[in-house]
């Protein structure tokens, strides 16, 4: 299974550290694409409190044997030249954020040795220090690429500022770098898909924002949702003061194995619901059964890669969408999954509209969100990401910086091996007890649902696919 953790909990095998350091000729050019809304929010938070660790994301995976560092440097160079998002950075000005872009041919990569580290702790310490000092949305390069070189296997890693990536982007690094490295070492040519431009995406969002008016249906849906207050992250005691940021713990657990996930998918189909809706319905039932909540309300990460031209691009392609549906005493899994399915259909239909623009048009509603990063819910089906069948054998994983949290965030991952969950919560005994009780209750709901014992009422009719597309990649880090 894919490992998802923070740098604090990552313990790689020791080896020789090699960094693949990017440099460029020239200072880049101003580009008309400004930061998209999620980038703008992220960069402003970074500029206001750079020490808060709003941060970076990273991926790591193994290649067999002792890597050819020269060939790997050339592979990273080719890869960086493919993706414009990774050749940009932002400079703050009085009028906002200006984007600078390096042309592909200006970028080169050279290997820089950092000697052998004798323990995993020493490797981790170097990575943590290097990522913290080097990665920023307002400098270039905003990433660190490297390898832990050993005779029998070598671990590659790539850490990048969140301004330039999301979970789906990170997941694609594995297949592309492996293909490019294989080609550089005399193997088969790298037959990679054409990459779309994240900068074009930013320009498209700006055009869409300009056309949005306060009466747009999505804007009124947002205002209605926020008029009832900001969703709780988990309706259980967390031992924190609301509105603050607190040291975090990230835990990853396996909820369903492959056989159970397939049975659960069948139960969802019988309920007229997607797998995502069933999983989120189970989250809602667990919270209801522990805390008596009558409605499940969350801010959910939704992907915005709807156009095929952006499927292979690196960049931050997400928006937040509101999800809300009723959960009542005695309500079955079937009925709850059906309600969640309808709610996700409505939410995904809102994904193309930037909530930041909505809040510009309705400033009173913006007050409900506050100024900190809200807890989120995410579901992402990674099974059809190129190379995903090889992830387990290659030790593929994702790292986060372990930034402070204001509540409980949940990420659900559908993988070839089953269903996995990552949860981030405040690092205190009260929150830990609540989260562990929540996960225990969630398992009690999921396992019988997979074999059909909680699916007795008549099935809920699914919405037409065009009206409620399956949110198969409805989320990201």
C-alpha positions in Angstrom: 0.0 0.0 0.0 1.1 3.6 -0.5 2.7 5.2 2.5 1.3 8.7 3.4 3.0 10.5 6.3 4.7 13.6 7.4 8.5 14.1 7.3 8.5 13.7 11.1 7.4 10.1 10.7 9.4 9.2 7.6 12.4 6.9 8.2 14.2 6.1 4.9 17.1 3.6 4.6 20.5 5.4 4.8 22.7 5.9 1.9 24.6 8.5 -0.1 22.7 11.7 -0.6 22.7 13.2 -4.1 20.7 16.4 -4.9 19.7 17.2 -8.5 20.0 20.9 -8.4 18.2 23.0 -11.0 19.6 26.2 -12.3 18.7 28.5 -15.2 20.2 31.0 -17.6 18.5 34.4 -17.4 16.0 35.8 -14.9 12.8 34.6 -16.6 10.1 36.6 -18.2 6.9 38.2 -16.8 3.9 36.1 -17.7 0.3 37.4 -18.1 -1.1 34.4 -16.1 -1.4 35.5 -12.5 -1.6 33.1 -9.6 -4.9 31.1 -9.6 -7.0 31.6 -6.5 -5.7 28.7 -4.5 -2.1 29.8 -5.3 -2.9 33.4 -4.3 -4.2 32.3 -0.9 -1.3 30.1 -0.3 1.4 32.6 -1.3 -0.2 35.4 0.8 -0.2 33.1 3.9 3.4 32.3 3.2 4.3 36.0 3.0 2.4 36.8 6.1 3.9 34.0 8.2 6.6 32.1 6.4 7.6 30.3 9.6 4.1 28.7 10.0 4.9 25.9 7.5 2.1 26.3 5.0 4.4 24.4 3.0 5.5 21.7 0.7 4.5 18.2 -0.5 6.8 15.4 -1.5 6.9 12.0 -3.2 9.4 9.2 -2.9 10.0 5.8 -4.6 12.7 3.3 -5.3 14.6 2.4 -8.4 16.5 -0.9 -8.5 20.3 -0.9 -8.0 22.7 2.0 -7.8 21.3 4.8 -10.0 23.3 6.5 -12.8 23.3 10.0 -11.4 24.2 11.6 -14.7 21.3 9.9 -16.5 18.9 10.8 -13.6 20.0 14.4 -13.8 19.1 14.4 -17.5 15.8 12.8 -16.7 14.9 15.5 -14.2 16.0 18.2 -16.7 13.7 16.8 -19.4 10.9 16.5 -16.9 11.2 20.1 -15.6 11.2 21.4 -19.2 7.9 19.5 -19.8 6.0 21.3 -17.0 5.6 25.1 -17.0 4.2 25.2 -13.4 7.6 24.1 -12.1 9.4 26.8 -14.0 7.5 29.7 -12.4 7.6 31.6 -9.2 5.8 34.7 -7.8 7.0 38.1 -6.8 4.8 40.3 -4.6 3.9 43.8 -5.9 1.5 46.5 -4.8 -1.0 45.4 -7.4 -0.8 41.7 -6.5 1.4 38.7 -7.4 3.5 38.8 -10.6 4.4 35.5 -12.2 7.9 34.9 -13.7 8.4 32.1 -16.1 11.6 30.4 -17.3 11.6 29.1 -20.9 12.3 25.3 -21.1 15.7 25.6 -22.8 16.9 27.9 -19.9 16.7 25.1 -17.3 19.5 22.7 -16.6 20.1 20.2 -13.7 23.4 19.0 -12.2 24.0 16.3 -9.5 25.4 17.6 -6.2 26.8 15.0 -3.8 26.1 15.4 0.0 28.1 12.4 1.3 26.7 9.3 2.9 24.4 9.4 5.9 24.8 6.5 8.3 21.2 6.4 9.6 17.7 7.0 8.4 17.4 9.7 11.1 20.3 11.6 9.6 18.8 11.4 6.1 15.5 12.6 7.4 17.2 15.5 9.2 19.0 16.6 6.1 15.8 16.4 4.0 13.8 18.4 6.6 16.4 21.1 6.8 17.0 21.3 3.0 13.3 21.4 2.2 12.6 24.1 4.7 15.4 26.4 3.6 15.1 25.8 -0.2 11.4 25.5 -1.0 9.3 28.6 -1.4 6.6 30.0 -3.8 8.5 33.3 -4.2 11.9 31.9 -5.3 13.1 29.5 -8.0 13.5 26.6 -7.9 10.6 26.0 -5.6 11.5 22.4 -5.2 14.2 19.9 -4.2 14.9 16.7 -6.2 17.3 14.1 -5.0 18.2 10.4 -4.4 19.4 8.3 -1.6 21.9 6.1 -3.5 22.6 2.5 -2.4 24.0 -0.5 -4.2 20.8 -2.7 -4.2 18.2 0.1 -4.5 18.1 3.9 -4.6 15.3 6.1 -3.3 14.3 9.1 -5.4 12.5 12.0 -3.8 10.9 15.2 -5.1 9.6 17.9 -2.7 7.8 21.0 -4.1 6.0 24.0 -2.8 2.2 23.4 -2.6 1.7 26.4 -4.9 2.9 24.2 -7.8 1.4 20.8 -7.0 -1.5 18.8 -5.7 -2.0 15.1 -4.9 -2.8 14.1 -8.4 0.3 15.9 -9.8 2.6 14.2 -7.3 1.2 10.8 -8.1 2.2 11.3 -11.8 5.9 12.0 -11.0 6.6 8.3 -10.5 5.7 7.1 -14.0 7.2 10.0 -15.8 10.6 10.0 -14.1 10.9 6.3 -14.3 10.2 6.4 -18.1 12.6 9.3 -18.7 15.4 7.6 -16.6 14.9 4.3 -18.5 15.3 6.1 -21.8 18.4 7.9 -20.6 20.0 4.6 -19.5 19.4 3.0 -22.9 16.0 1.5 -22.4 12.8 2.1 -24.3 12.0 5.7 -25.4 9.8 7.6 -23.0 6.4 7.7 -24.6 4.8 10.3 -22.4 1.5 12.2 -23.0 1.4 15.8 -24.0 1.3 18.0 -21.0 -1.2 20.8 -20.6 -0.3 24.2 -19.2 -1.2 25.1 -15.7 -0.6 28.7 -16.8 -3.4 28.3 -19.4 -5.5 27.0 -16.6 -4.8 30.1 -14.5 -5.8 32.3 -17.4 -9.0 30.3 -17.9 -9.9 30.7 -14.3 -9.2 34.5 -14.5 -11.6 34.8 -17.5 -14.2 32.7 -15.6 -13.8 34.9 -12.5 -14.3 38.1 -14.5 -17.6 36.8 -15.9 -19.0 35.7 -12.5 -21.6 38.0 -10.9 -23.1 37.9 -7.4 -26.3 36.2 -8.6 -24.6 33.2 -10.1 -26.3 30.0 -8.9 -23.0 28.7 -7.4 -22.4 32.0 -5.6 -25.9 31.8 -4.0 -25.3 28.2 -3.0 -22.1 29.2 -1.3 -23.7 32.1 0.5 -26.5 29.8 1.7 -24.1 27.2 3.0 -21.9 29.7 4.9 -24.9 31.5 6.3 -25.3 28.4 8.6 -21.8 28.7 9.8 -18.4 27.1 9.1 -18.6 23.3 9.1 -17.1 21.6 12.1 -14.1 19.4 11.3 -15.3 16.6 13.7 -18.2 16.9 16.1 -16.2 15.4 19.0 -13.9 16.9 21.6 -10.6 18.0 20.2 -9.0 19.8 23.2 -8.3 23.0 21.3 -9.5 26.6 21.1 -11.5 27.2 18.0 -9.8 29.3 15.3 -6.3 28.6 16.3 -3.5 26.5 14.7 -2.1 23.6 16.6 0.8 21.1 16.3 -0.4 18.2 14.2 -0.4 14.4 14.1 -1.0 12.6 10.8 -2.1 8.9 10.8 -2.7 6.6 7.9 -4.9 3.5 8.3 -6.2 0.8 6.0 -10.0 0.7 6.1 -10.7 -2.0 3.4 -8.6 -4.6 1.7 -9.1 -5.4 -2.0 -11.8 -8.0 -1.5 -13.6 -5.8 1.0 -13.3 -2.8 -1.3 -14.8 -4.7 -4.2 -17.7 -5.9 -2.0 -18.2 -2.4 -0.7 -18.3 -1.0 -4.3 -21.0 -3.5 -5.1 -23.0 -2.4 -2.0 -22.7 1.2 -3.2 -23.9 0.3 -6.6 -26.9 -1.4 -5.1 -27.6 1.8 -3.2 -27.4 3.9 -6.4 -24.3 5.6 -5.2 -20.6 5.9 -6.1 -17.8 4.4 -4.1 -16.9 7.9 -2.9 -20.4 8.6 -1.8 -20.5 5.3 0.1 -17.2 6.1 1.9 -18.3 9.6 2.8 -21.7 8.3 3.9 -19.9 6.0 6.3 -17.9 8.9 7.7 -21.2 10.7 8.3 -22.7 7.7 10.0 -19.7 7.3 12.3 -19.9 10.9 13.4 -23.7 10.7 13.8 -23.5 7.5 15.9 -20.8 9.0 18.2 -22.0 12.7 18.4 -25.6 12.7 17.4 -25.1 15.1 14.5 -28.1 15.4 12.2 -26.3 16.8 9.2 -22.9 16.1 7.7 -21.3 19.3 6.6 -17.8 19.6 5.2 -15.6 21.6 2.9 -14.3 19.1 0.3 -11.4 19.3 -2.0 -12.6 18.9 -5.6 -10.4 18.4 -8.7 -10.7 20.9 -11.6 -8.9 18.9 -14.3 -12.1 18.4 -16.2 -10.5 19.3 -19.6 -8.4 16.5 -21.0 -5.6 18.9 -21.9 -4.8 19.2 -18.1 -4.9 15.6 -17.2 -1.1 15.1 -17.4 -0.1 18.6 -16.2 1.8 19.4 -13.0 0.0 22.1 -11.0 -2.6 22.9 -8.4 -5.9 22.0 -9.9 -8.4 22.1 -7.1 -11.2 24.1 -5.5 -13.1 23.7 -2.3 -16.8 22.8 -2.5 -19.4 22.5 0.2 -20.9 19.1 0.9 -24.0 18.7 3.1 -26.6 16.0 3.6 -28.8 14.7 6.4 -28.0 11.9 8.7 -30.7 10.7 11.1 -31.3 8.1 13.8 -32.0 4.7 12.3 -31.0 5.7 8.8 -29.4 2.9 6.9 -26.1 2.9 5.1 -28.0 2.6 1.8 -30.0 5.7 2.5 -27.0 7.7 3.8 -24.9 6.7 0.8 -27.7 7.8 -1.5 -27.9 11.2 0.2 -24.1 11.5 0.0 -24.2 10.7 -3.7 -26.7 13.5 -4.4 -24.7 15.9 -2.3 -21.4 15.0 -4.1 -23.2 15.5 -7.5 -24.2 19.0 -6.4 -20.8 19.8 -5.0 -18.9 18.6 -8.1 -21.1 20.8 -10.3 -19.8 23.8 -8.2 -16.1 22.8 -8.6 -15.5 25.0 -11.7 -16.3 28.2 -9.8 -13.6 29.6 -7.6 -14.9 30.1 -4.0 -12.4 32.9 -3.5 -14.1 34.8 -6.3 -17.5 34.1 -4.7 -16.3 35.5 -1.5 -15.0 38.6 -3.2 -18.5 39.2 -4.5 -20.0 38.4 -1.1 -17.6 39.7 1.5 -20.0 39.1 4.4 -19.9 35.4 3.6 -16.1 35.4 3.7 -16.1 36.2 7.4 -17.4 32.8 8.1 -14.3 31.2 6.7 -11.8 33.2 8.7 -8.2 33.6 7.8 -6.7 30.2 8.5 -6.7 27.1 6.4 -9.9 25.2 7.1 -10.1 21.5 7.8 -11.0 19.6 4.6 -12.4 16.3 3.3 -10.8 14.7 0.3 -11.5 11.6 -1.8 -9.3 10.5 -4.6 -9.2 7.4 -6.8 -5.6 6.8 -7.8 -6.0 3.4 -9.4 -5.8 4.8 -13.0 -2.8 7.0 -12.4 0.0 5.8 -14.7 2.3 3.4 -12.9 0.0 2.9 -9.9 0.0 -0.9 -10.1 3.8 -0.7 -9.4 3.6 1.7 -6.5 3.7 -0.9 -3.7 6.7 -2.8 -5.1 8.6 0.5 -5.6 7.8 1.8 -2.1 6.0 4.8 -3.5 4.7 7.3 -0.9 3.8 10.9 -0.2 5.2 13.2 2.4 3.7 16.3 4.0 5.5 19.0 5.9 3.3 18.4 9.0 1.9 22.0 9.1 -0.2 23.0 12.1 -3.9 22.3 11.9 -7.1 24.0 13.1 -9.2 20.8 13.3 -9.5 17.3 11.7 -8.9 16.8 8.0 -9.6 13.5 6.3 -8.2 12.2 3.0 -9.6 9.0 1.5 -7.5 7.1 -1.0 -8.9 4.4 -3.4 -6.0 2.2 -4.4 -5.6 -1.1 -6.2 -5.1 -2.7 -2.7 -8.3 -1.2 -1.2 -9.3 1.9 0.7 -6.9 3.9 2.8 -7.5 6.9 5.0 -5.1 9.6 6.2 -6.3 11.9 9.1 -4.6 15.0 10.4 -5.6 16.2 13.9 -4.3 18.3 16.8 -1.5 16.7 18.8 -3.1 16.3 22.2 -4.7 13.4 24.1 -8.3 14.6 23.8 -8.1 14.8 20.0 -6.3 11.5 19.8 -8.9 9.7 21.8 -11.7 11.2 19.7 -10.1 10.4 16.4 -9.4 6.8 17.4 -13.0 6.3 18.6 -14.1 7.8 15.3 -11.9 5.4 13.2 -13.1 2.4 15.3 -16.7 3.4 14.6 -16.0 3.9 10.9 -14.7 0.4 10.6 -17.7 -1.0 12.4 -19.9 0.7 9.6 -17.7 -0.1 6.6 -17.1 -3.8 7.2 -20.8 -4.9 7.4 -21.7 -2.5 4.7 -19.3 -4.4 2.4 -21.2 -7.6 3.0 -24.6 -6.1 2.7 -26.0 -6.3 6.3 -26.7 -2.5 6.4 -28.3 -2.2 3.0 -31.9 -3.2 3.6 -34.1 -0.2 2.4 -34.9 0.3 -1.3 -32.0 1.7 -3.4 -31.7 5.4 -4.1 -31.9 6.2 -7.8 -28.6 7.6 -9.0 -28.5 11.0 -10.8 -27.7 10.9 -14.5 -24.0 10.8 -15.1 -23.9 14.1 -16.9 -25.7 15.8 -14.0 -23.6 14.2 -11.2 -20.3 12.9 -12.5 -18.7 10.3 -10.4 -16.1 12.2 -8.3 -13.5 9.5 -9.0 -10.8 12.0 -8.6 -12.6 14.5 -6.5 -9.8 15.4 -4.3 -6.2 16.1 -3.5 -3.6 17.0 -0.8 
